[in-house]
Amino acid sequence: MNKLETIDTPIGSYAPDFELPGIDDRVHHLSRYLENLRSVCVVSMSNKCPYVEQYIDRLKNIQAEFAENGFTLIGLNSSQDELGQEGSSGSNFENMKKFGDRHQLNFPYLWDTTQDVTRSFGTITTATAFLIDSNGILRYKGQIDDHPQDPSASGTDYLTNAIANLFASQEIQPTETPQVGTPLTWRK
């Protein structure tokens, strides 16, 4: 695994804007989402990450719960190890589409081919959540919850609580939790 310095966008700063392809064969722009939505949550994902597999249904439930309130989740894949032996971008994108179909994703799933957006957010693991308000300000980053192995366990649902507090104009606490999950593999 290659280590690479990240920019690590701090809480209270503008989130990095992006223009990235999605598995729906459209180009997605963060700024365009923010024109029409109250909040966007970017979640670092990978087709092969066991944490993503554990969280995928919870992420779909979060999307379903808050979509009517002007919210969308956006999955962001920048995983180097999914490029294949030859570095073929086609195989990765096709695998992302298969992943999306298999899991019947109800939110956009984008590919960060250069890893620039992922670096700008300060992502080091999958699955890490970055909650952005309608002004483009990063309001929460970190874990989805504190019980990845058991969705029915009682614990703290960090992301759900942060979204609910944001929509209620209440303080988000905590604003940041440690990134836990599968470490990202960076391009050489």
N, CA, C and O of each residue as an XYZ file, in Angstrom:
752
protein
N       0.850     -1.175      0.000
C       0.000      0.000      0.000
C       0.891      1.232      0.000
O       1.868      1.300      0.746
N       0.555      2.195     -0.829
C       1.286      3.449     -0.882
C       0.641      4.455      0.044
O      -0.584      4.575      0.077
N       1.438      5.167      0.782
C       0.926      6.238      1.629
C       1.039      7.534      0.836
O       2.000      7.739      0.094
N       0.064      8.388      0.998
C       0.048      9.649      0.289
C      -0.530     10.704      1.211
O      -1.500     10.454      1.927
N       0.061     11.867      1.191
C      -0.451     12.936      2.024
C      -1.801     13.398      1.489
O      -1.976     13.579      0.284
N      -2.737     13.583      2.384
C      -4.050     14.085      2.005
C      -4.154     15.545      2.426
O      -3.377     16.020      3.255
N      -5.104     16.239      1.856
C      -5.312     17.645      2.200
C      -6.085     17.761      3.498
O      -5.835     18.667      4.293
N      -7.032     16.841      3.723
C      -7.816     16.785      4.946
C      -8.614     18.062      5.182
O      -8.258     18.877      6.033
N      -9.681     18.227      4.432
C     -10.586     19.358      4.582
C     -11.152     19.378      6.002
O     -11.819     18.425      6.405
N     -10.901     20.445      6.771
C     -11.397     20.487      8.151
C     -12.885     20.831      8.233
O     -13.448     21.435      7.320
N     -13.502     20.439      9.329
C     -14.890     20.803      9.616
C     -14.996     22.326      9.586
O     -14.135     23.031     10.113
N     -16.060     22.821      8.964
C     -16.266     24.258      8.867
C     -15.678     24.879      7.618
O     -15.853     26.074      7.380
N     -14.978     24.081      6.808
C     -14.391     24.569      5.554
C     -15.241     24.122      4.376
O     -16.073     23.223      4.494
N     -15.015     24.764      3.243
C     -15.721     24.352      2.029
C     -15.245     22.975      1.593
O     -14.046     22.694      1.564
N     -16.197     22.132      1.257
C     -15.874     20.816      0.714
C     -15.337     20.983     -0.703
O     -15.722     21.923     -1.399
N     -14.464     20.097     -1.138
C     -13.950     20.201     -2.504
C     -15.049     19.908     -3.523
O     -15.732     18.887     -3.447
N     -15.202     20.811     -4.462
C     -16.180     20.586     -5.522
C     -15.631     19.499     -6.444
O     -14.423     19.266     -6.488
N     -16.511     18.847     -7.167
C     -16.059     17.807     -8.074
C     -16.976     17.696     -9.271
O     -18.113     18.168     -9.266
N     -16.449     17.062    -10.283
C     -17.157     16.746    -11.521
C     -16.675     15.356    -11.897
O     -15.594     15.197    -12.463
N     -17.493     14.333    -11.576
C     -17.052     12.947    -11.715
C     -18.116     12.090    -12.407
O     -19.312     12.359    -12.300
N     -17.659     11.057    -13.116
C     -18.610     10.153    -13.775
C     -19.256      9.201    -12.780
O     -18.633      8.758    -11.815
N     -20.531      8.898    -13.045
C     -21.274      7.966    -12.216
C     -21.611      6.707    -12.985
O     -21.505      6.658    -14.210
N     -22.022      5.682    -12.237
C     -22.372      4.416    -12.886
C     -23.638      4.543    -13.725
O     -23.981      3.627    -14.472
N     -24.337      5.676    -13.609
C     -25.519      5.945    -14.429
C     -25.143      6.600    -15.755
O     -26.014      7.046    -16.501
N     -23.828      6.656    -16.049
C     -23.281      7.240    -17.288
C     -23.541      8.737    -17.398
O     -23.590      9.285    -18.499
N     -23.708      9.395    -16.256
C     -23.827     10.851    -16.216
C     -22.637     11.420    -15.455
O     -21.982     10.717    -14.685
N     -22.367     12.702    -15.681
C     -21.338     13.407    -14.928
C     -22.037     14.125    -13.768
O     -23.052     14.793    -13.965
N     -21.490     13.981    -12.568
C     -22.097     14.535    -11.355
C     -21.215     15.657    -10.811
O     -19.995     15.525    -10.719
N     -21.869     16.767    -10.454
C     -21.191     17.952     -9.914
C     -21.723     18.220     -8.515
O     -22.935     18.330     -8.326
N     -20.847     18.325     -7.545
C     -21.296     18.628     -6.185
C     -22.060     19.944     -6.156
O     -23.121     20.029     -5.538
N     -21.535     20.971     -6.818
C     -22.179     22.284     -6.771
C     -23.604     22.239     -7.316
O     -24.466     22.965     -6.823
N     -23.869     21.416     -8.307
C     -25.236     21.311     -8.850
C     -26.173     20.633     -7.856
O     -27.339     21.013     -7.748
N     -25.678     19.642     -7.136
C     -26.503     19.022     -6.095
C     -26.866     20.047     -5.040
O     -28.010     20.106     -4.587
N     -25.884     20.860     -4.646
C     -26.110     21.818     -3.569
C     -27.038     22.955     -3.969
O     -27.575     23.642     -3.101
N     -27.238     23.167     -5.263
C     -28.196     24.179     -5.718
C     -29.626     23.783     -5.359
O     -30.476     24.648     -5.147
N     -29.891     22.486     -5.291
C     -31.261     22.001     -5.118
C     -31.500     21.223     -3.837
O     -32.649     20.924     -3.512
N     -30.456     20.889     -3.103
C     -30.597     20.048     -1.916
C     -30.149     20.788     -0.659
O     -29.381     21.748     -0.725
N     -30.635     20.328      0.469
C     -30.240     20.901      1.751
C     -28.929     20.322      2.252
O     -28.221     20.955      3.036
N     -28.604     19.106      1.792
C     -27.397     18.452      2.274
C     -27.008     17.305      1.346
O     -27.852     16.666      0.717
N     -25.701     17.069      1.286
C     -25.127     15.953      0.534
C     -24.143     15.251      1.456
O     -23.404     15.897      2.199
N     -24.138     13.947      1.403
C     -23.147     13.190      2.149
C     -22.342     12.344      1.176
O     -22.890     11.462      0.514
N     -21.050     12.609      1.089
C     -20.148     11.818      0.263
C     -19.576     10.707      1.145
O     -19.048     10.974      2.225
N     -19.683      9.462      0.681
C     -19.179      8.317      1.433
C     -18.129      7.604      0.582
O     -18.406      7.200     -0.547
N     -16.928      7.453      1.128
C     -15.885      6.711      0.418
C     -16.283      5.244      0.376
O     -16.632      4.643      1.393
N     -16.218      4.681     -0.832
C     -16.655      3.300     -1.020
C     -15.662      2.548     -1.901
O     -14.820      3.147     -2.571
N     -15.780      1.241     -1.883
C     -15.018      0.340     -2.731
C     -15.867     -0.904     -2.936
O     -16.593     -1.325     -2.035
N     -15.775     -1.483     -4.109
C     -16.556     -2.680     -4.402
C     -16.134     -3.872     -3.555
O     -16.916     -4.801     -3.357
N     -14.909     -3.851     -3.057
C     -14.353     -5.008     -2.349
C     -14.197     -4.801     -0.845
O     -13.705     -5.690     -0.151
N     -14.600     -3.664     -0.340
C     -14.378     -3.345      1.076
C     -15.394     -4.064      1.962
O     -16.598     -3.915      1.756
N     -14.932     -4.842      2.945
C     -15.871     -5.507      3.840
C     -16.705     -4.524      4.673
O     -17.848     -4.828      5.011
N     -16.158     -3.364      5.003
C     -16.924     -2.362      5.743
C     -18.062     -1.814      4.882
O     -19.174     -1.612      5.371
N     -17.783     -1.577      3.611
C     -18.840     -1.106      2.712
C     -19.933     -2.162      2.616
O     -21.118     -1.829      2.646
N     -19.549     -3.430      2.502
C     -20.537     -4.511      2.452
C     -21.406     -4.521      3.710
O     -22.612     -4.756      3.636
N     -20.786     -4.264      4.867
C     -21.551     -4.237      6.116
C     -22.486     -3.038      6.183
O     -23.551     -3.112      6.797
N     -22.091     -1.931      5.552
C     -22.856     -0.694      5.657
C     -23.820     -0.436      4.506
O     -24.657      0.459      4.615
N     -23.739     -1.170      3.426
C     -24.481     -0.797      2.224
C     -25.986     -0.698      2.466
O     -26.616      0.242      1.982
N     -26.569     -1.623      3.185
C     -28.011     -1.530      3.453
C     -28.329     -0.354      4.359
O     -29.357      0.298      4.177
N     -27.476     -0.070      5.327
C     -27.690      1.089      6.199
C     -27.608      2.384      5.399
O     -28.378      3.315      5.633
N     -26.660      2.439      4.446
C     -26.549      3.639      3.607
C     -27.800      3.822      2.757
O     -28.293      4.940      2.613
N     -28.311      2.743      2.199
C     -29.542      2.821      1.415
C     -30.717      3.273      2.291
O     -31.572      4.034      1.837
N     -30.757      2.811      3.532
C     -31.814      3.228      4.461
C     -31.703      4.709      4.817
O     -32.716      5.403      4.913
N     -30.478      5.193      5.011
C     -30.265      6.621      5.294
C     -30.745      7.448      4.109
O     -31.420      8.463      4.288
N     -30.397      7.014      2.897
C     -30.842      7.727      1.696
C     -32.367      7.769      1.644
O     -32.952      8.825      1.407
N     -33.006      6.635      1.864
C     -34.469      6.565      1.805
C     -35.112      7.433      2.893
O     -36.138      8.071      2.655
N     -34.510      7.455      4.079
C     -35.080      8.210      5.198
C     -35.034      9.718      4.976
O     -35.980     10.421      5.330
N     -33.942     10.225      4.393
C     -33.754     11.673      4.320
C     -33.946     12.279      2.931
O     -33.922     13.503      2.801
N     -34.134     11.475      1.897
C     -34.233     11.990      0.526
C     -35.354     13.019      0.373
O     -35.174     14.035     -0.299
N     -36.488     12.768      0.980
C     -37.624     13.693      0.850
C     -37.355     15.042      1.503
O     -38.050     16.016      1.215
N     -36.363     15.112      2.372
C     -36.014     16.367      3.045
C     -34.958     17.166      2.301
O     -34.460     18.165      2.819
N     -34.607     16.734      1.083
C     -33.593     17.459      0.317
C     -32.186     16.975      0.615
O     -31.289     17.775      0.882
N     -31.997     15.679      0.568
C     -30.717     15.059      0.911
C     -30.372     13.993     -0.123
O     -31.257     13.337     -0.673
N     -29.078     13.830     -0.381
C     -28.623     12.660     -1.123
C     -27.277     12.200     -0.614
O     -26.415     12.996     -0.240
N     -27.129     10.908     -0.611
C     -25.831     10.274     -0.415
C     -25.164     10.182     -1.774
O     -25.843     10.077     -2.796
N     -23.847     10.219     -1.794
C     -23.080      9.984     -3.011
C     -21.937      9.050     -2.647
O     -21.090      9.395     -1.822
N     -21.907      7.877     -3.253
C     -20.792      6.956     -3.064
C     -19.633      7.400     -3.935
O     -19.828      7.763     -5.095
N     -18.426      7.374     -3.384
C     -17.228      7.823     -4.106
C     -16.178      6.724     -4.062
O     -15.661      6.392     -2.996
N     -15.868      6.167     -5.215
C     -14.875      5.097     -5.313
C     -13.605      5.636     -5.960
O     -13.645      6.203     -7.053
N     -12.495      5.458     -5.284
C     -11.192      5.843     -5.842
C     -10.188      4.726     -5.666
O      -8.982      4.955     -5.758
N     -10.665      3.529     -5.415
C      -9.785      2.422     -5.055
C      -8.855      2.028     -6.187
O      -9.298      1.674     -7.279
N      -7.586      2.092     -5.918
C      -6.561      1.729     -6.897
C      -6.599      0.249     -7.221
O      -6.394     -0.124     -8.376
N      -6.851     -0.600     -6.252
C      -6.766     -2.041     -6.486
C      -7.904     -2.559     -7.358
O      -7.889     -3.728     -7.743
N      -8.882     -1.729     -7.677
C      -9.968     -2.168     -8.546
C      -9.708     -1.836    -10.001
O     -10.565     -2.069    -10.854
N      -8.530     -1.290    -10.295
C      -8.224     -0.958    -11.678
C      -7.853     -2.193    -12.494
O      -7.867     -2.149    -13.724
N      -7.532     -3.253    -11.844
C      -7.180     -4.464    -12.571
C      -5.693     -4.530    -12.860
O      -4.958     -3.572    -12.622
N      -5.265     -5.652    -13.366
C      -3.847     -5.918    -13.625
C      -3.227     -4.885    -14.555
O      -2.120     -4.408    -14.306
N      -3.927     -4.541    -15.613
C      -3.374     -3.639    -16.613
C      -3.637     -2.167    -16.284
O      -3.199     -1.281    -17.017
N      -4.335     -1.910    -15.211
C      -4.734     -0.532    -14.927
C      -5.893     -0.120    -15.827
O      -6.073      1.066    -16.103
N      -6.665     -1.072    -16.278
C      -7.761     -0.822    -17.201
C      -8.923     -0.152    -16.479
O      -9.549     -0.740    -15.596
N      -9.196      1.081    -16.869
C     -10.292      1.801    -16.229
C     -11.642      1.179    -16.564
O     -12.577      1.279    -15.769
N     -11.762      0.546    -17.714
C     -13.027     -0.068    -18.100
C     -13.449     -1.161    -17.145
O     -14.626     -1.251    -16.793
N     -12.514     -1.997    -16.717
C     -12.877     -3.099    -15.828
C     -13.361     -2.575    -14.480
O     -14.280     -3.147    -13.893
N     -12.763     -1.507    -13.984
C     -13.183     -0.945    -12.710
C     -14.583     -0.373    -12.815
O     -15.443     -0.664    -11.984
N     -14.812      0.429    -13.822
C     -16.103      1.069    -13.972
C     -17.199      0.032    -14.186
O     -18.308      0.181    -13.673
N     -16.893     -1.008    -14.935
C     -17.856     -2.090    -15.130
C     -18.132     -2.812    -13.807
O     -19.274     -3.176    -13.524
N     -17.096     -3.018    -13.006
C     -17.293     -3.655    -11.694
C     -18.125     -2.770    -10.776
O     -18.930     -3.270     -9.990
N     -17.935     -1.460    -10.871
C     -18.757     -0.537    -10.087
C     -20.217     -0.641    -10.498
O     -21.105     -0.647     -9.646
N     -20.468     -0.724    -11.800
C     -21.849     -0.854    -12.289
C     -22.469     -2.156    -11.798
O     -23.630     -2.183    -11.388
N     -21.691     -3.231    -11.840
C     -22.191     -4.519    -11.342
C     -22.491     -4.441     -9.850
O     -23.504     -4.967     -9.389
N     -21.610     -3.786     -9.093
C     -21.819     -3.592     -7.662
C     -23.114     -2.823     -7.426
O     -23.923     -3.211     -6.583
N     -23.314     -1.731     -8.168
C     -24.518     -0.923     -8.031
C     -25.777     -1.707     -8.351
O     -26.787     -1.589     -7.657
N     -25.712     -2.508     -9.407
C     -26.867     -3.336     -9.778
C     -27.142     -4.404     -8.723
O     -28.287     -4.616     -8.323
N     -26.074     -5.077     -8.276
C     -26.232     -6.156     -7.301
C     -26.866     -5.655     -6.005
O     -27.687     -6.340     -5.396
N     -26.471     -4.448     -5.593
C     -26.973     -3.892     -4.332
C     -28.167     -2.961     -4.523
O     -28.697     -2.420     -3.553
N     -28.584     -2.775     -5.757
C     -29.722     -1.897     -6.065
C     -29.579     -0.550     -5.358
O     -30.454     -0.128     -4.603
N     -28.448      0.113     -5.624
C     -28.167      1.389     -4.979
C     -29.260      2.406     -5.302
O     -29.730      2.483     -6.438
N     -29.653      3.171     -4.313
C     -30.648      4.229     -4.478
C     -30.000      5.608     -4.389
O     -30.674      6.604     -4.125
N     -28.699      5.656     -4.609
C     -27.943      6.906     -4.602
C     -26.835      6.814     -5.655
O     -26.453      5.712     -6.049
N     -26.313      7.960     -6.116
C     -25.261      7.948     -7.126
C     -23.973      7.296     -6.609
O     -23.627      7.414     -5.433
N     -23.288      6.619     -7.503
C     -22.006      5.979     -7.192
C     -21.017      6.477     -8.231
O     -21.141      6.165     -9.416
N     -20.022      7.262     -7.781
C     -19.109      7.967     -8.675
C     -17.707      7.393     -8.612
O     -17.308      6.768     -7.629
N     -16.972      7.623     -9.690
C     -15.610      7.130     -9.783
C     -14.622      8.280     -9.823
O     -14.647      9.096    -10.744
N     -13.755      8.346     -8.826
C     -12.687      9.349     -8.724
C     -11.422      8.741     -9.304
O     -10.571      8.243     -8.567
N     -11.298      8.781    -10.618
C     -10.203      8.091    -11.306
C      -8.824      8.618    -10.930
O      -7.855      7.859    -10.922
N      -8.721      9.903    -10.619
C      -7.414     10.487    -10.290
C      -7.115     10.441     -8.795
O      -5.978     10.681     -8.387
N      -8.092     10.144     -7.996
C      -8.024     10.155     -6.537
C      -7.880     11.562     -5.955
O      -7.672     11.709     -4.750
N      -7.987     12.593     -6.788
C      -7.825     13.973     -6.321
C      -8.922     14.401     -5.350
O      -8.639     15.044     -4.338
N     -10.162     14.053     -5.649
C     -11.271     14.440     -4.767
C     -11.142     13.712     -3.435
O     -11.339     14.302     -2.373
N     -10.815     12.444     -3.499
C     -10.645     11.639     -2.292
C      -9.553     12.227     -1.404
O      -9.727     12.341     -0.191
N      -8.427     12.599     -2.013
C      -7.333     13.236     -1.265
C      -7.781     14.553     -0.653
O      -7.446     14.860      0.491
N      -8.540     15.332     -1.417
C      -8.978     16.650     -0.946
C      -9.879     16.552      0.285
O      -9.806     17.392      1.181
N     -10.719     15.533      0.324
C     -11.563     15.336      1.501
C     -10.741     14.886      2.705
O     -11.147     15.105      3.846
N      -9.601     14.264      2.466
C      -8.796     13.730      3.565
C      -9.174     12.304      3.897
O      -8.958     11.843      5.018
N      -9.732     11.607      2.935
C     -10.160     10.229      3.146
C      -8.960      9.318      3.288
O      -8.012      9.404      2.508
N      -8.998      8.438      4.291
C      -7.940      7.438      4.432
C      -8.497      6.018      4.484
O      -7.753      5.050      4.327
N      -9.812      5.893      4.705
C     -10.421      4.565      4.764
C     -11.790      4.559      4.077
O     -12.415      5.599      3.868
N     -12.220      3.357      3.739
C     -13.606      3.153      3.312
C     -14.274      2.366      4.427
O     -13.659      1.419      4.917
N     -15.397      2.662      4.831
C     -16.350      3.670      4.405
C     -16.307      4.850      5.395
O     -16.553      4.693      6.591
N     -15.986      6.029      4.855
C     -15.949      7.248      5.666
C     -16.971      8.224      5.100
O     -17.081      8.376      3.883
N     -17.716      8.884      5.980
C     -18.784      9.808      5.581
C     -18.334     11.259      5.730
O     -17.626     11.612      6.673
N     -18.764     12.097      4.772
C     -18.491     13.531      4.775
C     -19.810     14.253      4.514
O     -20.297     14.269      3.384
N     -20.387     14.848      5.555
C     -21.684     15.526      5.455
C     -21.468     17.000      5.138
O     -20.738     17.704      5.836
N     -22.119     17.449      4.069
C     -21.935     18.804      3.547
C     -23.282     19.518      3.572
O     -24.293     18.952      3.158
N     -23.300     20.759      4.056
C     -24.557     21.509      4.084
C     -24.808     22.193      2.740
O     -23.989     22.090      1.827
N     -25.926     22.884      2.618
C     -26.324     23.484      1.337
C     -25.400     24.606      0.883
O     -25.431     24.998     -0.284
N     -24.580     25.128      1.790
C     -23.598     26.158      1.428
C     -22.261     25.563      1.014
O     -21.327     26.295      0.687
N     -22.164     24.230      1.028
C     -20.920     23.575      0.641
C     -19.934     23.421      1.782
O     -18.762     23.119      1.552
N     -20.394     23.626      3.014
C     -19.523     23.552      4.190
C     -19.552     22.133      4.764
O     -20.620     21.547      4.941
N     -18.371     21.594      5.049
C     -18.263     20.277      5.672
C     -18.680     20.388      7.130
O     -18.089     21.145      7.899
N     -19.709     19.624      7.504
C     -20.268     19.724      8.851
C     -19.977     18.516      9.732
O     -19.955     18.630     10.958
N     -19.751     17.345      9.105
C     -19.409     16.134      9.860
C     -18.531     15.273      8.976
O     -18.710     15.219      7.760
N     -17.556     14.582      9.621
C     -16.792     13.570      8.886
C     -16.380     12.466      9.837
O     -16.054     12.694     11.002
N     -16.407     11.258      9.293
C     -15.985     10.120     10.093
C     -16.857      8.906      9.880
O     -17.294      8.614      8.766
N     -17.101      8.206     10.974
C     -17.813      6.931     10.949
C     -19.307      7.107     10.688
O     -19.902      8.125     11.044
N     -19.891      6.102     10.065
C     -21.335      6.078      9.861
C     -22.024      5.794     11.193
O     -23.015      6.437     11.539
N     -21.499      4.838     11.923
C     -21.964      4.542     13.279
C     -20.852      3.807     14.013
O     -19.780      3.582     13.452
N     -21.100      3.434     15.257
C     -20.048      2.768     16.034
C     -20.287      1.266     16.170
O     -19.745      0.630     17.074
N     -21.096      0.699     15.276
C     -21.369     -0.740     15.333
C     -21.419     -1.334     13.922
O     -22.461     -1.830     13.495
N     -20.284     -1.284     13.192
C     -20.288     -1.745     11.795
C     -20.646     -3.218     11.621
O     -21.286     -3.577     10.633
N     -20.251     -4.072     12.550
C     -20.487     -5.501     12.387
C     -21.929     -5.907     12.633
O     -22.351     -6.967     12.171
N     -22.701     -5.090     13.351
C     -24.053     -5.490     13.704
C     -25.017     -4.320     13.544
O     -25.089     -3.451     14.413
N     -25.757     -4.296     12.437
C     -26.665     -3.172     12.200
C     -27.774     -3.052     13.234
O     -28.317     -1.964     13.427
N     -28.121     -4.145     13.902
C     -29.204     -4.093     14.881
C     -28.720     -3.767     16.290
O     -29.531     -3.618     17.203
N     -27.411     -3.656     16.472
C     -26.864     -3.358     17.800
C     -27.204     -1.932     18.208
O     -27.339     -1.041     17.369
N     -27.336     -1.739     19.503
C     -27.530     -0.371     19.976
C     -26.169      0.293     20.010
O     -25.151     -0.348     20.273
N     -26.168      1.550     19.748
C     -24.926      2.308     19.704
C     -25.228      3.703     19.208
O     -26.372      4.156     19.263
N     -24.216      4.380     18.729
C     -24.382      5.739     18.240
C     -24.380      5.741     16.721
O     -23.436      5.264     16.090
N     -25.435      6.277     16.144
C     -25.560      6.409     14.693
C     -25.097      7.813     14.308
O     -25.909      8.714     14.102
N     -23.782      7.980     14.214
C     -23.188      9.301     14.024
C     -23.754     10.042     12.821
O     -24.160     11.198     12.935
N     -23.783      9.380     11.667
C     -24.219     10.060     10.450
C     -25.704     10.416     10.503
O     -26.077     11.546     10.189
N     -26.538      9.486     10.890
C     -27.975      9.759     10.992
C     -28.240     10.913     11.960
O     -29.048     11.795     11.669
N     -27.567     10.906     13.101
C     -27.725     11.988     14.079
C     -27.267     13.322     13.501
O     -27.919     14.345     13.708
N     -26.145     13.316     12.775
C     -25.617     14.558     12.193
C     -26.589     15.129     11.160
O     -26.818     16.338     11.131
N     -27.158     14.278     10.318
C     -28.126     14.739      9.314
C     -29.364     15.308     10.006
O     -29.823     16.396      9.658
N     -29.898     14.588     10.970
C     -31.095     15.049     11.689
C     -30.835     16.386     12.375
O     -31.679     17.280     12.322
N     -29.682     16.532     13.014
C     -29.345     17.796     13.681
C     -29.168     18.923     12.677
O     -29.591     20.051     12.931
N     -28.549     18.634     11.542
C     -28.370     19.650     10.506
C     -29.731     20.150     10.028
O     -29.938     21.357      9.903
N     -30.657     19.233      9.761
C     -31.981     19.616      9.277
C     -32.800     20.336     10.348
O     -33.681     21.128     10.015
N     -32.530     20.079     11.609
C     -33.238     20.745     12.710
C     -32.528     22.023     13.158
O     -32.928     22.648     14.140
N     -31.474     22.408     12.436
C     -30.663     23.596     12.775
C     -30.122     23.505     14.192
O     -30.048     24.505     14.906
N     -29.749     22.302     14.590
C     -29.147     22.076     15.900
C     -27.660     21.762     15.734
O     -27.196     21.390     14.657
N     -26.940     21.925     16.827
C     -25.507     21.661     16.819
C     -25.244     20.176     16.563
O     -25.917     19.308     17.119
N     -24.268     19.906     15.723
C     -23.858     18.529     15.441
C     -22.739     18.165     16.402
O     -21.702     18.826     16.435
N     -22.950     17.111     17.183
C     -21.940     16.632     18.128
C     -21.920     15.112     18.100
O     -22.967     14.489     18.277
N     -20.791     14.511     17.890
C     -19.513     15.117     17.544
C     -19.514     15.533     16.076
O     -20.294     15.018     15.275
N     -18.642     16.460     15.738
C     -18.503     16.874     14.341
C     -17.523     15.991     13.591
O     -17.473     16.008     12.361
N     -16.744     15.220     14.335
C     -15.743     14.354     13.695
C     -15.506     13.127     14.564
O     -15.432     13.212     15.790
N     -15.388     11.984     13.895
C     -15.008     10.740     14.556
C     -13.847     10.145     13.777
O     -13.679     10.454     12.598
N     -13.041      9.296     14.410
C     -11.902      8.706     13.697
C     -12.380      7.877     12.502
O     -13.419      7.218     12.558
N     -11.602      7.926     11.430
C     -11.912      7.104     10.270
C     -11.531      5.662     10.583
O     -10.387      5.372     10.932
N     -12.495      4.773     10.455
C     -12.297      3.357     10.728
C     -12.762      2.598      9.498
O     -13.817      2.901      8.942
N     -11.984      1.620      9.072
C     -12.402      0.825      7.919
C     -11.185      0.284      7.187
O     -10.121      0.086      7.773
N     -11.364      0.053      5.908
C     -10.299     -0.491      5.069
C      -9.450      0.664      4.549
O      -9.985      1.590      3.938
N      -8.126      0.630      4.779
C      -7.259      1.707      4.269
C      -7.293      1.764      2.740
O      -7.327      0.738      2.059
N      -7.283      2.991      2.227
C      -7.250      3.181      0.783
C      -5.877      2.824      0.224
O      -4.854      2.970      0.894
N      -5.881      2.362     -0.998
C      -4.627      2.107     -1.725
C      -4.448      3.255     -2.706
O      -5.338      3.537     -3.508
N      -3.305      3.913     -2.643
C      -3.050      5.079     -3.489
C      -2.231      4.682     -4.708
O      -1.438      3.741     -4.665
N      -2.436      5.409     -5.785
C      -1.654      5.193     -7.003
C      -0.215      5.563     -6.753
O       0.092      6.438     -5.943
N       0.650      4.891     -7.452
C       2.091      5.200     -7.327
C       2.439      6.456     -8.054
O       3.599      6.866     -8.057
